[in-house]
Amino acid sequence: MAFNTDLGKHRKKLERNGYLHLEKVLSNDFIQSLNSCGSQIIASELDEIAEWHIPGKKRQYLYDFSTQSFFDAFREGLSGIIGKLAEEIIISERHIKVYLTEAADFPVPHKDRHAAEFTIGFPIYIPQDSRVCFFPFMSRNENTEQRAVYAEMPDDTKMERFYADDRIVKIKGTVGDMFIFHGSTVFHERIMPAGCMILYIKVNTARQDPLGEHASMMEDFNKRSEVLEVA
């Protein structure tokens, strides 16, 4: 089991707002998996994805679903809130992001790549002052690029002052919570991110896998099955 509740009851609210914060919805097994990954990263026992390192912002690590049954339970849990069959859900990204101490406190908001129909964040460690921010008053046009796109800001914009706008939705979150939003249409960003550790899983139902991370996971599951059969 990945979730301890039926996420489907929140689907209409997600459709209406474009973003949602759900508290204490992860199963104990899922929380244990996140904590284990965090401990491995701190102990340098997990390899960083070198090509996804963003200097001055964050390091990234590939999250591994431990078993086929856990992966199946994860997609089944998401199917209710997404409104699609579990087998239609493609994982386009599964990265644990660790923000560097030099990361900007108030970055420019962005939208995720086109393959992020839904972006789901699972906090592992969030410092006291950090918040994920959503901008419901900004354009909801879909990002059709397979790369993030950033909001166009006037050159003289004071970003700290920009983030003082009361219309911005700011959420802290803690381990056991999740936030889900339309990644390719909703502008979002994290403020005061230094030291944050978060698993981001991005999914779609259009069979888009630009990083090959869904495919590589399924290949790995198949290899494990072959080993079990031989054994």
Secondary structure, 3 states (H helix, E strand, C coil): CCECCCHHHHHHHHHHHCEEEECCCECHHHHHHHHHHHHHHHCCCCCECHHHCECCCEEEEECCCCCHHHHHHHHHHHHHHHCCCHHHCEEEEEEEEEECCCCCCCCCCEECCCCCCEEEEEEEECCCCCEEEECCCCCCCCCCCCCCEECCCCCCCCHHHHCCCCCCEEECCCCCCEEEECCCCCCEEEECCCCCEEEEEEEECCCCCCCCHHHHHHHHHHHHHHHHHHC
